[in-house]
Amino acid sequence: MRSFACMVSALALVAAAPALALAAEPPAPPQAAAAVAAPYTAAQFYETKSYRMPSAYGLAFSPDGRTLLHASDETGVFNAYALPVDGGAATPLTRSTSDATFPLSYFPNDARLLFTADQGGNELNHVYVRALDGSVRDLTPGEKLKADFLGWNADGRTFYVTSNARDPEAFDVYAYDAETYASRIVFQNTGFTPSEISPDGRWLALDKSNTSADVDIYLADLQTGGAPVLITPHQGAVQHGSYTFTPDSKALIYGTDEHGEFTQAWRRDLATGAVAPLIQADWDVQFVSYSPSGRYRVSALNADASTDLTVLDTRSGQSVRLSGAPAGDLGGVRFNKDETRIAFTVTSDTSPTDLFVADLSTGQARRLTSALNPTIKESDLVEATIVRYPGEGGVMVPAVLYRPKGASAAHPAPAVVLVHGGPGGQTRRGYSAMVQHLVNHGYAVLGANNRGSSGYGKTFFHMDDKKHGEADLRDIVAGGDWLRAQDWVADDQVAVMGGSYGGYITAAALAFHPEKFEAGIDIFGVTNWVRTLQSIPAWWGAQRVALFDEMGDPAVDAERHRAISPLFHADKIRRPLLVVQGANDPRVLQVESDELVEKVRANNVPVEYVVFPDEGHGFQRRANRITAQEAYLAFLNRYVRKAD
């Protein structure tokens, strides 16, 4: 995984629909786009519930199989809930009113809960336990530390946590007793990223970034305590990454792009060291996981901005087929203890993530939630299409296009080029309240995947290494040109917007191509690469090596960083700018946005600035999302949309 790409994880500017291609029921026939419905408010879109799991953990059956653990923001802030599988209202398990709180796992044999939360968006997560009586205990107390859940031992008596309490730059691995919560360090880290631990607790997989294109896997034997052993020797630049251990702890499943453009899944036998391909395709394998016994294998491909997921019954060799699920991308598959049921999610461009359960003996699915605000008709929303437009040098740029209803040559629509985070992120299909709200108000949205984006092969992925703000930026400019060439787009009403790295590209577009867009919206965007790269949080640790390889080391490349930073060229910005910033952002410090706003205002250019005192690098609170969304639309209406 590209190091800086995680900067956009909290933004969710375009939802990455976690999908699996099980046999859903066919979609309804498209309706004729006759009259355009009256637009909905930002509040209506964000009053849609979000059932969000921030990692591979969080969605799970309770030990007795009666409830489904999940996260929801139905109160306006994410909390953990238990939803009865056989019907009924969800029970809140945490009740935070300020900090987003996400479930990690039930205990294997009772209803105690592990969950995580940071403080005001500072990303310094701790791991907590909720006892049966509802009391809460911080298992990772301390100042300025970050902790995460790594997994359970198969015996259910031990769980594992990573923490940088000893060294801010290194995540050690601790084993916790499930009854007493006593902890002991089982791996003292020196430059690795702990990724997976085997169910028997013996083997620890560690990823190590050599460069942005070269990542190795090491294996540590926690039983013998020996030094980690390199298990991916290779020539040249090859990326590897750990997926999972098999449930019997006999093999490690990992990803590698050594054998072609795309990441394949391979299997390594832990006893013999023998390796063999497991899944090979013309798209990246996103992940591989297993049911508790290993009977079912779940895998997913990143197929042209959607996730194509398969649940394979390894006994029969056949894929599981479901009925009763609506059309859309299926994902997040979880099994109950005896593997008679699965829980999963369904997401589409026009419908946010909902939770379902299905009986594995029949494949019959049943809906548990209805996330879309009932005041919104799904038929009023817009399906995306995948397009490709030409960038320089013959490179075709993939993009996700949302065309508003009613847009035509006679009634051309204003438009926005949306830039994802990263570098190395991807604009993906799936429900986005931000996008649908803008489209519902008549704006076309082109979610561009400029060169350097993930999901389209390693050559495309590395085209922007140490060239940021150059051809990747020009790909975004070309996206604006492509929109203007469509007869249903108003060619004098095209803006650019994005978050995190996309916010950087937005500000850079206004600074270095000042006549190309009517306006720009910079959301949590980097504007001063010199300061940003020098102030990377300590807990990035070994990931900084890969980041500096890709972006350039600030100790030697500061001149280039200054040359591509919009802050130092703000005098060139002549088009209106909206800047959105979180006061607690540990990645893009508020001072960057403060300085950009001050300099652009000195040009007598309209600048609007919204600072959220209780957010970090992204939005965790519904009220703030609504405020920001209203600001986006008002800004675009004021400076981009022109009267007919």
ChimeraX attribute file (.defattr): number of C-alpha atoms within 10 A of each C-alpha:
attribute: neighborCount
match mode: 1-to-1
recipient: residues
	/A:1	18
	/A:2	21
	/A:3	20
	/A:4	25
	/A:5	20
	/A:6	16
	/A:7	20
	/A:8	24
	/A:9	15
	/A:10	17
	/A:11	21
	/A:12	17
	/A:13	27
	/A:14	25
	/A:15	22
	/A:16	18
	/A:17	27
	/A:18	25
	/A:19	26
	/A:20	27
	/A:21	21
	/A:22	20
	/A:23	18
	/A:24	19
	/A:25	13
	/A:26	10
	/A:27	9
	/A:28	8
	/A:29	6
	/A:30	8
	/A:31	8
	/A:32	7
	/A:33	12
	/A:34	8
	/A:35	9
	/A:36	14
	/A:37	15
	/A:38	9
	/A:39	14
	/A:40	17
	/A:41	17
	/A:42	21
	/A:43	18
	/A:44	16
	/A:45	20
	/A:46	22
	/A:47	22
	/A:48	22
	/A:49	22
	/A:50	20
	/A:51	22
	/A:52	18
	/A:53	17
	/A:54	14
	/A:55	12
	/A:56	12
	/A:57	20
	/A:58	24
	/A:59	31
	/A:60	25
	/A:61	26
	/A:62	25
	/A:63	18
	/A:64	13
	/A:65	16
	/A:66	14
	/A:67	21
	/A:68	26
	/A:69	25
	/A:70	26
	/A:71	27
	/A:72	23
	/A:73	22
	/A:74	15
	/A:75	14
	/A:76	21
	/A:77	20
	/A:78	28
	/A:79	27
	/A:80	30
	/A:81	23
	/A:82	21
	/A:83	22
	/A:84	18
	/A:85	21
	/A:86	10
	/A:87	12
	/A:88	10
	/A:89	12
	/A:90	18
	/A:91	13
	/A:92	15
	/A:93	19
	/A:94	20
	/A:95	15
	/A:96	15
	/A:97	13
	/A:98	16
	/A:99	21
	/A:100	24
	/A:101	24
	/A:102	27
	/A:103	30
	/A:104	29
	/A:105	24
	/A:106	23
	/A:107	19
	/A:108	20
	/A:109	11
	/A:110	12
	/A:111	17
	/A:112	19
	/A:113	23
	/A:114	23
	/A:115	26
	/A:116	24
	/A:117	23
	/A:118	17
	/A:119	17
	/A:120	19
	/A:121	26
	/A:122	21
	/A:123	21
	/A:124	18
	/A:125	20
	/A:126	23
	/A:127	24
	/A:128	21
	/A:129	22
	/A:130	18
	/A:131	14
	/A:132	11
	/A:133	7
	/A:134	12
	/A:135	9
	/A:136	15
	/A:137	14
	/A:138	14
	/A:139	17
	/A:140	20
	/A:141	14
	/A:142	10
	/A:143	8
	/A:144	14
	/A:145	21
	/A:146	22
	/A:147	26
	/A:148	21
	/A:149	22
	/A:150	18
	/A:151	21
	/A:152	23
	/A:153	17
	/A:154	17
	/A:155	11
	/A:156	13
	/A:157	15
	/A:158	21
	/A:159	22
	/A:160	22
	/A:161	22
	/A:162	26
	/A:163	25
	/A:164	21
	/A:165	19
	/A:166	12
	/A:167	16
	/A:168	16
	/A:169	21
	/A:170	23
	/A:171	29
	/A:172	22
	/A:173	25
	/A:174	21
	/A:175	23
	/A:176	20
	/A:177	15
	/A:178	17
	/A:179	8
	/A:180	7
	/A:181	14
	/A:182	12
	/A:183	18
	/A:184	12
	/A:185	14
	/A:186	18
	/A:187	20
	/A:188	14
	/A:189	20
	/A:190	13
	/A:191	17
	/A:192	22
	/A:193	22
	/A:194	24
	/A:195	17
	/A:196	19
	/A:197	25
	/A:198	22
	/A:199	23
	/A:200	16
	/A:201	21
	/A:202	16
	/A:203	23
	/A:204	22
	/A:205	26
	/A:206	23
	/A:207	24
	/A:208	22
	/A:209	26
	/A:210	18
	/A:211	20
	/A:212	24
	/A:213	21
	/A:214	17
	/A:215	20
	/A:216	23
	/A:217	25
	/A:218	20
	/A:219	22
	/A:220	20
	/A:221	16
	/A:222	16
	/A:223	10
	/A:224	9
	/A:225	11
	/A:226	10
	/A:227	12
	/A:228	19
	/A:229	13
	/A:230	14
	/A:231	13
	/A:232	16
	/A:233	10
	/A:234	10
	/A:235	8
	/A:236	9
	/A:237	15
	/A:238	22
	/A:239	25
	/A:240	24
	/A:241	24
	/A:242	23
	/A:243	21
	/A:244	23
	/A:245	26
	/A:246	22
	/A:247	19
	/A:248	13
	/A:249	18
	/A:250	16
	/A:251	21
	/A:252	25
	/A:253	22
	/A:254	24
	/A:255	26
	/A:256	23
	/A:257	21
	/A:258	16
	/A:259	11
	/A:260	15
	/A:261	18
	/A:262	22
	/A:263	29
	/A:264	25
	/A:265	26
	/A:266	18
	/A:267	21
	/A:268	19
	/A:269	15
	/A:270	15
	/A:271	8
	/A:272	9
	/A:273	11
	/A:274	10
	/A:275	14
	/A:276	11
	/A:277	15
	/A:278	14
	/A:279	17
	/A:280	16
	/A:281	14
	/A:282	15
	/A:283	20
	/A:284	27
	/A:285	27
	/A:286	19
	/A:287	21
	/A:288	24
	/A:289	21
	/A:290	20
	/A:291	21
	/A:292	19
	/A:293	13
	/A:294	16
	/A:295	14
	/A:296	23
	/A:297	18
	/A:298	21
	/A:299	22
	/A:300	24
	/A:301	27
	/A:302	23
	/A:303	18
	/A:304	17
	/A:305	22
	/A:306	22
	/A:307	27
	/A:308	23
	/A:309	26
	/A:310	25
	/A:311	23
	/A:312	18
	/A:313	16
	/A:314	12
	/A:315	9
	/A:316	10
	/A:317	9
	/A:318	12
	/A:319	17
	/A:320	18
	/A:321	16
	/A:322	18
	/A:323	15
	/A:324	15
	/A:325	23
	/A:326	18
	/A:327	16
	/A:328	24
	/A:329	25
	/A:330	29
	/A:331	27
	/A:332	23
	/A:333	25
	/A:334	25
	/A:335	22
	/A:336	19
	/A:337	18
	/A:338	12
	/A:339	17
	/A:340	13
	/A:341	19
	/A:342	21
	/A:343	24
	/A:344	23
	/A:345	28
	/A:346	25
	/A:347	25
	/A:348	24
	/A:349	26
	/A:350	21
	/A:351	24
	/A:352	23
	/A:353	30
	/A:354	21
	/A:355	23
	/A:356	21
	/A:357	23
	/A:358	21
	/A:359	15
	/A:360	16
	/A:361	10
	/A:362	13
	/A:363	18
	/A:364	14
	/A:365	21
	/A:366	17
	/A:367	19
	/A:368	20
	/A:369	17
	/A:370	14
	/A:371	18
	/A:372	22
	/A:373	17
	/A:374	11
	/A:375	11
	/A:376	15
	/A:377	13
	/A:378	13
	/A:379	13
	/A:380	20
	/A:381	20
	/A:382	19
	/A:383	19
	/A:384	22
	/A:385	13
	/A:386	15
	/A:387	14
	/A:388	16
	/A:389	17
	/A:390	15
	/A:391	21
	/A:392	12
	/A:393	7
	/A:394	8
	/A:395	14
	/A:396	17
	/A:397	23
	/A:398	25
	/A:399	28
	/A:400	22
	/A:401	22
	/A:402	25
	/A:403	22
	/A:404	28
	/A:405	22
	/A:406	17
	/A:407	19
	/A:408	15
	/A:409	12
	/A:410	10
	/A:411	13
	/A:412	21
	/A:413	28
	/A:414	28
	/A:415	30
	/A:416	31
	/A:417	26
	/A:418	31
	/A:419	31
	/A:420	30
	/A:421	30
	/A:422	22
	/A:423	30
	/A:424	25
	/A:425	26
	/A:426	27
	/A:427	27
	/A:428	29
	/A:429	28
	/A:430	28
	/A:431	24
	/A:432	22
	/A:433	28
	/A:434	22
	/A:435	24
	/A:436	26
	/A:437	23
	/A:438	25
	/A:439	23
	/A:440	21
	/A:441	21
	/A:442	21
	/A:443	29
	/A:444	28
	/A:445	27
	/A:446	29
	/A:447	30
	/A:448	27
	/A:449	29
	/A:450	33
	/A:451	28
	/A:452	25
	/A:453	27
	/A:454	25
	/A:455	26
	/A:456	23
	/A:457	18
	/A:458	20
	/A:459	14
	/A:460	18
	/A:461	21
	/A:462	18
	/A:463	16
	/A:464	22
	/A:465	19
	/A:466	17
	/A:467	17
	/A:468	21
	/A:469	19
	/A:470	14
	/A:471	19
	/A:472	24
	/A:473	24
	/A:474	19
	/A:475	22
	/A:476	27
	/A:477	21
	/A:478	22
	/A:479	28
	/A:480	24
	/A:481	17
	/A:482	17
	/A:483	24
	/A:484	18
	/A:485	12
	/A:486	14
	/A:487	15
	/A:488	20
	/A:489	24
	/A:490	22
	/A:491	18
	/A:492	15
	/A:493	23
	/A:494	27
	/A:495	27
	/A:496	30
	/A:497	28
	/A:498	27
	/A:499	30
	/A:500	33
	/A:501	27
	/A:502	29
	/A:503	27
	/A:504	28
	/A:505	37
	/A:506	33
	/A:507	34
	/A:508	26
	/A:509	25
	/A:510	27
	/A:511	23
	/A:512	21
	/A:513	16
	/A:514	16
	/A:515	13
	/A:516	18
	/A:517	23
	/A:518	21
	/A:519	29
	/A:520	31
	/A:521	30
	/A:522	28
	/A:523	29
	/A:524	34
	/A:525	30
	/A:526	30
	/A:527	32
	/A:528	24
	/A:529	24
	/A:530	21
	/A:531	18
	/A:532	18
	/A:533	22
	/A:534	12
	/A:535	13
	/A:536	16
	/A:537	15
	/A:538	15
	/A:539	21
	/A:540	17
	/A:541	19
	/A:542	21
	/A:543	23
	/A:544	24
	/A:545	19
	/A:546	23
	/A:547	23
	/A:548	19
	/A:549	16
	/A:550	22
	/A:551	22
	/A:552	21
	/A:553	19
	/A:554	18
	/A:555	11
	/A:556	9
	/A:557	14
	/A:558	16
	/A:559	11
	/A:560	17
	/A:561	24
	/A:562	18
	/A:563	15
	/A:564	23
	/A:565	23
	/A:566	27
	/A:567	26
	/A:568	17
	/A:569	20
	/A:570	24
	/A:571	16
	/A:572	15
	/A:573	26
	/A:574	20
	/A:575	22
	/A:576	24
	/A:577	27
	/A:578	21
	/A:579	24
	/A:580	23
	/A:581	29
	/A:582	25
	/A:583	21
	/A:584	22
	/A:585	21
	/A:586	18
	/A:587	21
	/A:588	28
	/A:589	23
	/A:590	20
	/A:591	14
	/A:592	19
	/A:593	26
	/A:594	14
	/A:595	16
	/A:596	22
	/A:597	21
	/A:598	13
	/A:599	19
	/A:600	23
	/A:601	19
	/A:602	13
	/A:603	15
	/A:604	12
	/A:605	16
	/A:606	16
	/A:607	21
	/A:608	15
	/A:609	15
	/A:610	15
	/A:611	18
	/A:612	17
	/A:613	14
	/A:614	19
	/A:615	22
	/A:616	26
	/A:617	27
	/A:618	25
	/A:619	22
	/A:620	23
	/A:621	20
	/A:622	21
	/A:623	15
	/A:624	17
	/A:625	19
	/A:626	20
	/A:627	14
	/A:628	20
	/A:629	22
	/A:630	17
	/A:631	20
	/A:632	21
	/A:633	17
	/A:634	12
	/A:635	20
	/A:636	26
	/A:637	15
	/A:638	12
	/A:639	17
	/A:640	22
	/A:641	20
	/A:642	13
	/A:643	5
	/A:644	5
